[in-house]
Amino acid sequence: MKTFQQTLHLTPFSRGFHLITREVLNAIPEIRELKTGMLQVFIQHTSASLTINENADPTVRMDFETHFNKMVPENAPYYKHNYEGPDDMPAHIKASLLGPSVLIPVTNGRLNLGTWQGIYLCEHRDYGGSRHLVLTAWGA
């Protein structure tokens, strides 16, 4: 079995849902060596998250942002944790709802995503800064 690991440093993204599939693939070209395997993408932050969803129509990503902002509003009177501003606690909640990682099958050296699927960086802060992802691929 082969194992590969890289750290991907992303430049800051604006708040919202952003396709990063290309950046991930560019950072770990070694997956081309795997006939059958897995790729885990893990984000090392508590106020941003990852998910897999629609990769073609940008209105899907806009609707995600709108829905999450209504579902987890800023300035809720019951939030105690607001040291870094009104988007602080909502960002942590949104990140927990979506999660810190995605796991994707690798088949014949390629991510085995569906036709309309892509990897999203979900930036939940107004000014989240650069984000670091750990990419780990394994297989035969």
C-alpha positions, 0 to 999 in steps of 0.5 A, a space after each residue: 500500500 502507498 501513502 502520501 500526505 501534503 499540507 495545502 495552504 490556501 490564500 484567504 477566501 471571502 465568506 461563503 462556499 468556494 470550490 477548491 477541487 482543483 487546488 486539492 488535485 494540484 497539491 497531491 498529484 501522487 493520487 495518479 499512482 493509485 489504482 484503488 484508494 482514498 483521499 481524506 481532506 482535513 481542515 485544521 480550523 474550527 471556523 471553516 469546514 469542508 463538504 462536497 456538493 454541486 460544482 457547476 451552478 454557482 447559485 447553489 453555493 450562494 444558496 448554501 451561504 444564505 441558508 446557513 446564515 438564516 439557520 445560524 444567525 449572528 448576534 444571537 443573545 444566548 451566545 457567550 463566545 464572541 471574543 472575535 466578533 459577531 461571526 465568531 460563534 456562528 462560524 464554530 457552529 457552522 463548522 461543526 454542522 458540516 465537519 472538518 473533513 471529506 473522504 473521497 474514493 480514488 479510482 484509476 488515479 482520479 477522484 471518484 466524484 460524481 459528475 456534478 460534485 466538487 469539494 467546497 471550502 466553507 468559509 464561515 468568517 468575514 475575515 478568516 485568513 489563510 486556511 490549512 488543509 492536510 491531504 492524505 491519500 492511500 491505496 494500491 
